[in-house]
Amino acid sequence: MHKNWLGDYIKAGKTPNAHEILDALSLHESPRIRRRVAENESTPEWILKRLAVDNDPEVRLAVGTNRAAPLEIVLSLVRDPDPTVRHGLAEDPYISMGVLTRLAQDENPYVSCRAQKTLASFYNRLAKEKAKGNIVAFPMVASGVDCMAT
């Protein structure tokens, strides 16, 4: 393993706008370092695109849950062959409603159920805010999600 593993790990997570450094670290032999680059909201889109097809599923998931990742990249991960990537996206409470809606239709029952639970949680929070008078109206989803009784 690389001598300065910890130093590279710290740089990968804390380096803002140093695209050359992030580019080099995105090619690091350690998936942990590449994952940190994928999590870094300063990582440019072109690097995130490359990491979205990384051979390590945790790196791809980190790209999908990066708040700075463009929707186009996140949507490509909705079709990821590894269900753990899709499940990780489905449990992200900050991910796009459109992404969650697509994941709620996933062929894998664990992924679709997790997405439905995340959507239900979102709508429950909206209902509470509406009850407080903070929101006037919002569309509701059908009640009675099958997988909720676990």
Secondary structure, 3 states (H helix, E strand, C coil): CCCCHHHHHHHHHHCCCCHHHHHHHCCCCCHHHHHHHHHCCCCCHHHHHHHCCCCCHHHHHHHHCCCCCCHHHHHHHCCCCCHHHHHHHHCCCCCCHHHHHHHCCCCCHHHHHHHHHHHHHHHHHHHHHHHCCCCCCCCCCCCCCHHHCC
